Amino acid sequence: MTIERWTCCAVLVVVAGCRSSSPAAPSPPRTPTPVPSALLTAEAESLEAAVLVPADNEEDGIAYENDWIWGHYGRFRRRSGGLASQAGRRYDVITVELSDHTLKTLYFDITDFFGREKPKK
């Protein structure tokens, strides 16, 4: 036998020896971690969980709201909108229709820029 054949046979023996003969044992089922009830309210789904909009004027604020909705829900259509106030804070209350045709009402805290227009150039 030539050296190439010996090398080939040795490689095959090593590879065959490394192969596992029994399948891996299945992992045990995971138990979900309980979530405190205070965390069950999703972001933007109530006045208390309203998204704080970091903008200097209304135009930038509306753009931020649209980008936030798109980033969290994908395609959407604004169905209605309004203003709310509570404890001296101002909120945009927006109802959107999602791509699966469900309606969702979202809350955005707009206190920091409420009533401010974008400066004209």
WOHUPE-V525334 format. One record per helix or strand of 3 or more residues. SS is the DSSP state (2 for helix, 1 for strand). FROM is the first residue (numbers start at 0). LEN is the number of residues. If there is no record, write none. Layout:
ss=SS from=FROM len=LEN
ss=SS from=FROM len=LEN
This chain:
ss=2 from=2 len=16
ss=2 from=36 len=3
ss=2 from=57 len=16
ss=1 from=75 len=11
ss=1 from=88 len=10
ss=1 from=102 len=7
